Amino acid sequence: MYLKQRVAQMVLEAVRTLQTQGMLPPNVSLEPELERPAQVAHGDFSTNIAMQLAKAAGKPPRVIAQALVQMLQAEAGLMESVEAAGPGFVNIKIKTADMMIEVDAIRQAQRQYGASEAGRGRKLLLEFVSANPTGPLNVVSARAAAVGDALANILQSQGVQVSREYYINDAGKQAHLLGQSMYATLKRKEDPDYPFPEGGYEKDYVAATATASADAGGAALREMNEGDAIIHHKEYGVQEMVKRHQKSLEEYGVKFDRWFYEHILHDKDKVQAVVDMLREKGHIYEKDEAVWFASTKFGDDKDRVLKKSDGGWAYMAADIAYHVDKFQRGYTELVDLWGPDHHGYIARMQAAMQALGYKPEQFIVHIVQQVNLLEDGKPVMMSKRGAGKLLEMDDLLADVGRDVARFFFLMRSTDSHLDFDLDLARQHSEDNPVYYVQYAHARICSILKKAAAEGVVLTSTMQSLGDQFRPEPEELALVRQLTAYPEIVEVCARTLEPHGLAFYLRDLATVFHRFYTVCRVVDASQPGRTQARLAIADAVRSILRNGLGLLGISAPEAM
């Protein structure tokens, strides 16, 4: 068990003892919640479990806290001091020796430190990016890709079975509009006055794809009527865009387990099947020659059309069918990362899942908010169609690189708008947060190599050094920071938000650089202290590598 888990177990055992003694009611079951106080003077951990138990026990929280303190003080354990504080907090300080021994656990576990089996048995499908196949991926898609891939890595590290999926909307209005745009682009070569579809895609990539589509269609295409020709261009264009998306994401280090095409749902009548399921449950009615889902019964602000009066399916119908298909494939949890223009869509989809009998916690949506690129302190304008600069993901990666792009996208919560400072991202200095973190890893690798070259080999453990090593404040602060890593990963997995790990790594790098400035690592006159500091540095290296790996970012050994 990690340090926090060991402390929580001791608190739980103290609660159970008080229940046995009659101090607390026996029928109350709570998992102790431990926090790290902002001020080290208040201890290494703090719990409010006394306040949680107060109502059921019919006792003031402070009284329960003092009873817990007495129980914990009676244990030899790893606690140096325990005290009641405030209205009912219990503050716990860990023995320095036990804190330092956690360095050994980190070095022994290596890549497994921070991993957990807590999520074993969960089968989760994570859908992210899923951009319309009508053009190259943009910077918002790049952010979603970084978040989704990091989140999948984090969940897998906690024992969750995760599959990554990309949904291709190849049967919707936008895909058809791409085909119309390609057709019109070719027709304009013969007739400049040929009308371009309203809202169509007027970009260089459309012209290039249209030309390639015409070459692939050959004589057969020239004999087609307009409708069939548009379908040909649509299908060719979608496939080309999907290939482009796959190539861009592969270069970004993101791989999906499945690319799911919307047309499969229609080909297999899954859309009609899911509407029939809703009808059987009494949630479908007809009005104005359209088929409606009574979504207001499940918290939506208005009922939704599933089949339009012209007989065509609304997009939502296929989307419901797609999510039911996910459950039918055996997944017990669905997590979707959607773009900022889909915020109003969440309630209606949640209503559909509940109407079909799924629990709210089985379907979770996080919105990946807008990205604003800044250059010289000013926003870089972008446009999907028509005039304006299209900011492609590939262009961003060519400009700042994969590691920088990923780290910048992961530094803020997904529901917050992100200002991406291109000038800062281009810097190869400690002002750039990802270089700052990577440099800490590279510096430690250099320290270890230099020590070995001087004949100083790390052979000792913190436990074997015992009283030979009494840590300086900077060393103890660094080890405290290290022990928080498993907690950070667990919180990121629970909240489905990876940005906390990026923050943690930056803070860890800061504490390490401070340690390195104050503490001379290799000192021939102090072999015991040298061994201890090399061990601490090696543990930091391991955590930086592990954390960066979960974020999909490299941990270079030299910079």
JOVENTA-V161440 format. One record per pair of residues at least 24 apart in sequence whose C-alpha atoms are under 7 Angstrom apart, sorted by the first residue. I is the first residue (numbers start at 0). J is the second residue. Records with the same first field share a line. If there is no record, write none. Layout:
I->J  J
This chain:
2->482
7->31  33
13->67  70  71
14->67
23->56
24->56
41->90
42->90  91  92
43->91  92  93
44->90  91  92
45->88  89  90  91
46->88  89  90
47->87  88  89
49->87  88
50->87
60->86  87
61->86  87
64->88  89
99->461  478
100->461  462
101->482
102->461  535  538
103->460  461
105->538
106->538
109->541
110->545
113->484  485  488
114->156  157
115->156  157  158
116->157  158
117->157  158
118->157  158  159
119->158  159
120->159
121->159  160  331
122->159  160  161  330  331  332
123->160  161  162  330  331  332  333
124->161  162  163  330  332  333  334
125->161  162  163  164  333  334  335
126->163  164  165  334  335  336
127->164  165  335  336  337
128->165
129->165  166  167
131->167  168
132->167  168  169  174  237  240  241
133->173  174  177  237  240
134->240
135->240  243  244  391
136->244  391  392
137->390  391  392
138->370  390  391  392
139->369  370
141->392
142->408
143->336  367
144->253
145->405  408  409
146->409  497
148->253
149->497  549  550  551
150->495  496  497
152->549
153->488  492  549
154->492
162->256
163->255  256  257
164->255  256  257  258
165->255  257  258  259
166->258  259  260
167->258  259  260  261
168->260  261
169->237  260  261  262
170->261  262
174->233  237
175->233
177->233
178->229  230  232  233  236
179->229
181->205  206  209  232
182->229  232
185->209
200->384  385
201->384  385
202->384  385
208->236
247->393
251->401
264->317  321
269->320
270->316  317  320
273->320
277->355
294->347  350  351
297->350
298->350
299->346  347  350
319->348  351
331->361
332->361  362
333->361  362  363
334->362  363  364
335->363  364  365
336->364  365  366  367
337->365  366  367
338->366  367  368
339->366  367  368  369
342->366
366->413  414
367->413  414
368->413  414  415  416
369->416  417
370->416  417  418  419
371->417  418  419
372->418  419  420  421
373->418  419  420  421
374->420  421  422
375->422
399->424  425
402->552  553
403->433
406->433  501
409->497  498  501
410->498  501  502
411->498
412->496  498
432->505
436->504  505  508
437->554  555
438->558
439->508
440->540  543  554  555  556
441->555  556  557  558
443->536  540
444->556
450->521
457->530  533  534
459->530
461->531
464->527
467->527
468->527  528
473->514
474->514
477->510  511
480->507
481->539
500->546
504->543  546
